[in-house]
Amino acid sequence: MAGDQTPRPAGEPDDTPSGAGQGWTALSYLIGGMLVWGFIGWLIDQWLDTGGVATGIGVVLGMAGGIILVIRRLGTPT
């Protein structure tokens, strides 16, 4: 019967969102990576007085990390 099915627990590693959820997940990974690593770069800029170079590097590294996370998390399902 339909009521005999056990619901699958949420939050498993292979639990990928569908539809618009994938887009919001990808966007949050990209923006989050840029903000976090950009902030770390800004802190290094303040510490070493490098004039914004470390902030730029941090933002680029954050974008790269966000893209890697998107590919790992939302890439083609196996």
DSSP file (Angstrom, degrees, kcal/mol; ACC not computed):
  #  RESIDUE AA STRUCTURE BP1 BP2  ACC     N-H-->O    O-->H-N    N-H-->O    O-->H-N    TCO  KAPPA ALPHA  PHI   PSI    X-CA   Y-CA   Z-CA
    1    1 A M    >         0   0    0      0, 0.0     3,-1.1     0, 0.0     4,-0.2   0.000 360.0 360.0 360.0 163.4    0.0    0.0    0.0
    2    2 A A  G >   +     0   0    0      1,-0.2     3,-0.9     2,-0.2     0, 0.0   0.819 360.0  55.9 -68.0 -30.9    1.0    3.6   -0.4
    3    3 A G  G 3  S+     0   0    0      1,-0.2    -1,-0.2     3,-0.0     0, 0.0   0.565  92.8  71.9 -79.0  -7.8    1.2    4.2    3.3
    4    4 A D  G <  S+     0   0    0     -3,-1.1    -1,-0.2     2,-0.1     2,-0.2   0.539  71.9 108.2 -84.7  -6.7    3.6    1.4    3.9
    5    5 A Q    <   -     0   0    0     -3,-0.9    -3,-0.0    -4,-0.2     0, 0.0  -0.511  68.3-132.3 -76.2 137.1    6.6    3.2    2.3
    6    6 A T        -     0   0    0     -2,-0.2     2,-0.1     1,-0.0    -2,-0.1  -0.759  25.0-120.4 -86.6 127.5    9.3    4.5    4.6
    7    7 A P        -     0   0    0      0, 0.0    -1,-0.0     0, 0.0     3,-0.0  -0.412  25.0-117.1 -69.0 143.8   10.2    8.1    3.9
    8    8 A R        -     0   0    0     -2,-0.1     2,-0.1     1,-0.1     4,-0.0  -0.656  32.5-113.6 -79.9 130.7   13.8    8.7    3.0
    9    9 A P        -     0   0    0      0, 0.0     3,-0.5     0, 0.0     2,-0.1  -0.391  31.3-122.3 -66.6 141.3   15.6   10.9    5.6
   10   10 A A  S    S+     0   0    0      1,-0.2     0, 0.0    -2,-0.1     0, 0.0  -0.420  85.5  48.0 -79.5 157.4   16.7   14.3    4.3
   11   11 A G        +     0   0    0      1,-0.3    -1,-0.2    -2,-0.1     5,-0.0   0.576  67.9 149.0  92.4  11.4   20.3   15.4    4.4
   12   12 A E    >   -     0   0    0     -3,-0.5     3,-2.0     1,-0.1    -1,-0.3  -0.424  59.9-110.7 -73.4 155.3   22.0   12.4    2.9
   13   13 A P  T 3  S+     0   0    0      0, 0.0    -1,-0.1     0, 0.0    -2,-0.0   0.814 118.4  46.3 -58.3 -32.4   25.2   13.0    0.9
   14   14 A D  T 3  S+     0   0    0      2,-0.1     2,-1.2     1,-0.0    -2,-0.0   0.258  81.4 118.2 -94.5  13.6   23.5   12.0   -2.4
   15   15 A D    <   -     0   0    0     -3,-2.0    -4,-0.0     0, 0.0    -1,-0.0  -0.679  44.2-178.2 -83.1  97.3   20.4   14.1   -1.7
   16   16 A T        -     0   0    0     -2,-1.2     6,-0.1     1,-0.0    58,-0.1  -0.808  25.1-121.1-100.7 137.6   20.4   16.7   -4.5
   17   17 A P        -     0   0    0      0, 0.0     2,-0.3     0, 0.0    -1,-0.0  -0.313  27.9-136.1 -69.3 159.3   17.8   19.4   -4.8
   18   18 A S    >   -     0   0    0      4,-0.0     3,-1.6     3,-0.0     2,-0.1  -0.847  54.3 -14.4-118.4 155.4   15.6   19.5   -7.9
   19   19 A G  T >> S+     0   0    0     -2,-0.3     3,-1.1     1,-0.3     4,-0.9  -0.339 131.4   3.2  65.7-129.5   14.5   22.4  -10.1
   20   20 A A  H 3> S+     0   0    0      1,-0.3     4,-2.4     2,-0.2    -1,-0.3   0.758 123.2  70.9 -65.4 -24.7   14.9   25.9   -8.7
   21   21 A G  H <> S+     0   0    0     -3,-1.6     4,-2.2     1,-0.2    -1,-0.3   0.860  95.1  53.4 -60.2 -35.5   16.6   24.4   -5.6
   22   22 A Q  H <> S+     0   0    0     -3,-1.1     4,-2.6     2,-0.2    -1,-0.2   0.900 108.4  49.6 -65.9 -40.2   19.6   23.6   -7.7
   23   23 A G  H  X S+     0   0    0     -4,-0.9     4,-2.5     2,-0.2    -2,-0.2   0.924 112.5  46.2 -64.7 -44.3   19.8   27.1   -9.0
   24   24 A W  H  X S+     0   0    0     -4,-2.4     4,-2.4     2,-0.2    -1,-0.2   0.873 112.6  51.6 -66.7 -35.9   19.6   28.6   -5.5
   25   25 A T  H  X S+     0   0    0     -4,-2.2     4,-2.2    -5,-0.2    -2,-0.2   0.939 111.7  46.0 -64.6 -46.6   22.2   26.1   -4.2
   26   26 A A  H  X S+     0   0    0     -4,-2.6     4,-2.3     1,-0.2    -2,-0.2   0.920 113.6  49.3 -61.9 -44.4   24.6   27.0   -7.0
   27   27 A L  H  X S+     0   0    0     -4,-2.5     4,-2.7     1,-0.2     5,-0.3   0.900 110.8  49.6 -63.3 -40.9   24.1   30.7   -6.5
   28   28 A S  H  X S+     0   0    0     -4,-2.4     4,-2.5     1,-0.2     5,-0.2   0.880 110.0  51.2 -68.5 -36.2   24.6   30.4   -2.8
   29   29 A Y  H  X S+     0   0    0     -4,-2.2     4,-2.3     2,-0.2    -2,-0.2   0.929 113.8  44.5 -63.1 -44.3   27.8   28.4   -3.2
   30   30 A L  H  X S+     0   0    0     -4,-2.3     4,-2.0     2,-0.2    -2,-0.2   0.944 118.9  40.4 -67.5 -48.0   29.2   31.0   -5.6
   31   31 A I  H  X S+     0   0    0     -4,-2.7     4,-2.6     2,-0.2     5,-0.2   0.910 115.9  51.5 -68.3 -41.1   28.3   34.1   -3.6
   32   32 A G  H  X S+     0   0    0     -4,-2.5     4,-2.8    -5,-0.3     5,-0.3   0.916 110.2  48.7 -62.0 -43.5   29.2   32.5   -0.3
   33   33 A G  H  X S+     0   0    0     -4,-2.3     4,-2.3    -5,-0.2     5,-0.4   0.916 112.4  48.5 -62.2 -43.5   32.7   31.5   -1.6
   34   34 A M  H  X S+     0   0    0     -4,-2.0     4,-1.9    28,-0.3    -2,-0.2   0.917 114.8  45.2 -63.3 -42.9   33.3   34.9   -2.9
   35   35 A L  H  X S+     0   0    0     -4,-2.6     4,-2.2     2,-0.2    -2,-0.2   0.936 116.2  44.1 -67.5 -46.7   32.2   36.6    0.3
   36   36 A V  H  X S+     0   0    0     -4,-2.8     4,-2.1    -5,-0.2    -2,-0.2   0.965 120.9  37.8 -65.4 -52.3   34.1   34.3    2.7
   37   37 A W  H  X S+     0   0    0     -4,-2.3     4,-2.3    -5,-0.3    22,-0.2   0.827 115.2  54.8 -73.1 -29.5   37.4   34.2    0.7
   38   38 A G  H  X S+     0   0    0     -4,-1.9     4,-2.2    -5,-0.4    -1,-0.2   0.899 108.9  48.9 -64.6 -39.6   37.1   37.9   -0.2
   39   39 A F  H  X S+     0   0    0     -4,-2.2     4,-2.4     2,-0.2    -2,-0.2   0.900 110.2  50.5 -66.1 -40.8   36.7   38.7    3.5
   40   40 A I  H  X S+     0   0    0     -4,-2.1     4,-2.0     1,-0.2    -2,-0.2   0.913 111.3  49.1 -62.7 -41.1   39.8   36.6    4.3
   41   41 A G  H  X S+     0   0    0     -4,-2.3     4,-2.3     2,-0.2    14,-0.4   0.881 109.1  52.7 -63.7 -38.0   41.7   38.4    1.6
   42   42 A W  H  X S+     0   0    0     -4,-2.2     4,-2.5     2,-0.2    -2,-0.2   0.903 107.5  51.5 -64.0 -41.2   40.5   41.7    3.0
   43   43 A L  H  X S+     0   0    0     -4,-2.4     4,-2.0     1,-0.2    -1,-0.2   0.909 110.4  48.6 -61.7 -40.8   41.8   40.7    6.4
   44   44 A I  H  X S+     0   0    0     -4,-2.0     4,-3.0     2,-0.2     5,-0.3   0.891 109.5  53.6 -65.8 -38.2   45.2   39.9    4.9
   45   45 A D  H  X>S+     0   0    0     -4,-2.3     4,-2.1     1,-0.2     5,-0.6   0.913 109.7  47.4 -60.4 -43.2   45.1   43.2    3.1
   46   46 A Q  H  <5S+     0   0    0     -4,-2.5    -1,-0.2     2,-0.2    -2,-0.2   0.873 115.5  45.9 -66.0 -35.8   44.6   45.0    6.4
   47   47 A W  H  <5S+     0   0    0     -4,-2.0    -2,-0.2    -5,-0.2    -1,-0.2   0.919 127.0  26.3 -73.3 -44.8   47.3   43.0    8.0
   48   48 A L  H  <5S-     0   0    0     -4,-3.0    -2,-0.2    -5,-0.1    -3,-0.2   0.509  96.7-131.4 -99.3  -6.6   50.0   43.4    5.3
   49   49 A D  T  <5 +     0   0    0     -4,-2.1    -3,-0.2    -5,-0.3    -4,-0.1   0.956  48.5 155.8  53.1  57.7   48.7   46.7    3.8
   50   50 A T    > < -     0   0    0     -5,-0.6     3,-0.6    -6,-0.1    -1,-0.1   0.415  55.4-116.0 -96.5   0.6   48.8   45.3    0.2
   51   51 A G  T 3  S-     0   0    0     -6,-0.3    -5,-0.0     1,-0.2    -6,-0.0   0.802  71.8 -47.3  75.4  29.9   46.3   47.7   -1.3
   52   52 A G  T 3> S+     0   0    0    -11,-0.1     4,-1.9   -10,-0.1    -1,-0.2   0.407 105.1 115.4  96.7  -2.7   43.5   45.3   -2.3
   53   53 A V  H <> S+     0   0    0     -3,-0.6     4,-2.3     1,-0.2     5,-0.2   0.937  79.5  47.2 -66.5 -46.0   45.6   42.6   -4.0
   54   54 A A  H  > S+     0   0    0      1,-0.2     4,-2.6     2,-0.2   -12,-0.2   0.842 108.9  55.8 -66.6 -32.2   44.8   39.9   -1.5
   55   55 A T  H  > S+     0   0    0    -14,-0.4     4,-2.4     2,-0.2    -1,-0.2   0.933 109.0  46.8 -63.9 -45.3   41.1   40.8   -1.6
   56   56 A G  H  X S+     0   0    0     -4,-1.9     4,-2.1     2,-0.2    -2,-0.2   0.909 113.1  48.4 -62.0 -42.8   41.0   40.3   -5.4
   57   57 A I  H  X S+     0   0    0     -4,-2.3     4,-2.6     1,-0.2    -1,-0.2   0.908 111.0  51.8 -63.9 -41.0   42.9   37.0   -5.1
   58   58 A G  H  X S+     0   0    0     -4,-2.6     4,-2.4     2,-0.2   -20,-0.3   0.896 109.0  49.4 -62.6 -41.1   40.5   35.9   -2.3
   59   59 A V  H  X S+     0   0    0     -4,-2.4     4,-2.3   -22,-0.2    -1,-0.2   0.915 112.4  47.8 -65.2 -42.2   37.4   36.7   -4.5
   60   60 A V  H  X S+     0   0    0     -4,-2.1     4,-2.4     2,-0.2    -2,-0.2   0.915 112.8  48.2 -65.3 -42.6   38.9   34.7   -7.4
   61   61 A L  H  X S+     0   0    0     -4,-2.6     4,-2.7     1,-0.2    -1,-0.2   0.883 110.3  52.9 -64.4 -37.0   39.7   31.8   -5.2
   62   62 A G  H  X S+     0   0    0     -4,-2.4     4,-2.4     2,-0.2   -28,-0.3   0.895 108.9  48.8 -64.5 -40.1   36.2   31.9   -3.7
   63   63 A M  H  X S+     0   0    0     -4,-2.3     4,-2.4   -30,-0.2    -2,-0.2   0.927 112.2  48.5 -63.9 -43.9   34.7   31.8   -7.2
   64   64 A A  H  X S+     0   0    0     -4,-2.4     4,-2.3     1,-0.2    -2,-0.2   0.922 112.8  47.8 -62.4 -43.8   36.9   28.8   -8.1
   65   65 A G  H  X S+     0   0    0     -4,-2.7     4,-2.4     1,-0.2    -1,-0.2   0.891 110.9  51.7 -64.2 -38.5   36.0   27.0   -4.9
   66   66 A G  H  X S+     0   0    0     -4,-2.4     4,-2.4     2,-0.2    -2,-0.2   0.894 109.2  49.7 -64.0 -39.8   32.3   27.8   -5.5
   67   67 A I  H  X S+     0   0    0     -4,-2.4     4,-2.4     2,-0.2    -2,-0.2   0.908 110.3  50.5 -65.5 -41.2   32.4   26.4   -9.0
   68   68 A I  H  X S+     0   0    0     -4,-2.3     4,-2.5     1,-0.2    -2,-0.2   0.921 111.3  48.6 -62.1 -43.3   34.2   23.2   -7.7
   69   69 A L  H  X S+     0   0    0     -4,-2.4     4,-2.9     2,-0.2     5,-0.3   0.897 110.5  51.0 -63.6 -40.1   31.5   22.8   -5.1
   70   70 A V  H  X S+     0   0    0     -4,-2.4     4,-2.9     2,-0.2     5,-0.2   0.924 111.9  47.0 -63.0 -43.7   28.7   23.3   -7.6
   71   71 A I  H  X S+     0   0    0     -4,-2.4     4,-1.1     1,-0.2    -2,-0.2   0.916 116.2  44.4 -65.6 -42.2   30.2   20.6   -9.9
   72   72 A R  H  < S+     0   0    0     -4,-2.5    -2,-0.2    -5,-0.2    -1,-0.2   0.917 123.6  34.5 -67.7 -42.6   30.7   18.2   -7.1
   73   73 A R  H  < S+     0   0    0     -4,-2.9    -2,-0.2    -5,-0.2    -3,-0.2   0.905 133.3  23.4 -82.2 -41.9   27.3   18.7   -5.5
   74   74 A L  H  < S+     0   0    0     -4,-2.9    -3,-0.2    -5,-0.3    -2,-0.2   0.253  90.6 122.1-113.2  11.7   25.1   19.3   -8.6
   75   75 A G  S  < S-     0   0    0     -4,-1.1    -3,-0.1    -5,-0.2    -4,-0.1   0.118  80.5 -48.2 -62.1-173.8   27.1   17.7  -11.4
   76   76 A T        -     0   0    0      1,-0.1    -1,-0.2     2,-0.1     2,-0.1  -0.360  66.3-116.9 -61.4 131.3   25.6   14.9  -13.5
   77   77 A P              0   0    0      0, 0.0    -1,-0.1     0, 0.0    -3,-0.0  -0.403 360.0 360.0 -70.4 146.9   23.9   12.3  -11.3
   78   78 A T              0   0    0     -2,-0.1    -2,-0.1     0, 0.0     0, 0.0   0.424 360.0 360.0 -98.5 360.0   25.4    8.8  -11.5
